[in-house]
Amino acid sequence: MPEVAADAVAEEHAHHHALQHHFVDLSQQREAAALGMWVFIAQEVLFFGGLFAAYAVYRNQYPEAFSAGSHHLSWRVGFANTLVLIGSSLTMALAVYSAAIGKKNRVVGFILATILLGSVFLGVKYFEYSGKIAPCLGDGPHAGCLVPGEHFDAAALHLEGAAGGHAQIFFSLYFGMTGLHALHMIIGVPILATIAFLAARGRFSPEYHTPVEMVGLYWHFVDIIWIFLFPLLYLIGAH
Amino acid sequence: MSRGHVVSWKVYLAVFAALCVLTGVTVLVTGFDFGPLNLVVALGVAVTKASLVVLYFMHARYSPRLTGVVIAASIAFFAILVFLTLTDYLSRPWPLTVAG
């Protein structure tokens, strides 16, 4: 390596604590991280994709049962929760923005707001789930039980015979898709908390705040999944 | 460009407002019956919302072209997954039966 270049590299290393030695500069390091994150997200699209494909197959076969199941879900609750989640994406975007302009306290504040809104979403989800699961527990009667299985109450959906079984497929997909989505949020919250902690410790700057950007990409991706789940699960057919 | 592209916070507020309006739209359109087009309308609104999130919140609009390639590949493989699955299922008798 020519001496001049070696000096330049040594200088760059001395200049920024966050620069790892196998990258030329912070810009290259950041682009490598972003590429890795986007590839991870592409993999996540296909991870959820299997569930969306299953949904497409069964909704096409059993439109009436899917419509009946969907009408039983509260679109008002789903609507409100959608706004909460979009709000959390806004606060996440503002946290990244604050990091880019070097406002440390705002980064922490906006990430905490994101965690708060995410927790509100999960809390609402908890009450939605428990309303469907609680009637299935105990000795019965199991009126209102919407967990697929022997206690499933098709009469609550005004369905009889085979259509009741088809509605169980709808609720299998409902719990599977919203559950996998909620799991992603549950994983996201401690990551956000870690990033908020590091931000409070002054680890990020306008030159280096890649971790804030990367957790932001993850959080926005989870928001996008919900943007599709809301109409597909809560809003089937005319209301 | 280690700082990335810094967009005004007003852009984020405008995108947030658009997402809220579109969420209202997706609920309001269920008051009308477009027949088989109901699903098309619902997915059209959802794709619009998702595009806003990807382009502005996730900065795809200001990212290197390689990011665009990954996003396009992700959409293409998702389309292959759903399309080929449906060509198979929709061209078979239902319910599926074991031959012989």
Interface residues (C-beta under 8 A of the other chain):
Chain A: D25 L26 S27 Q29 R30 E31 A34 L35 W38 V39 I41 A42 V45 L46 G49 G50 F52 A53 A56 V57 N60 Q61 W75 F79 T82 L83 I86 G87 S89 L90 M92 A93 L94 Y97 A100 I101 P206 E207 Y208 E213 G216 L217 H220 F221 D223 I224 I227 F228 F230 P231 L232 L235 G237 A238 H239
Chain B: M1 S2 R3 G4 V6 V7 W9 Y12 L13 V15 F16 L19 C20 T23 T26 V27 T30 G31 F32 D33 N38 A42 L43 V45 A46 K49 A50 V53 V54 Y56 F57 M58 H59 S63 P64 L66 T67 V70 I71 A73 S74 I75 F77 F78 L81 V82 T85 L86 Y89 L90 W94
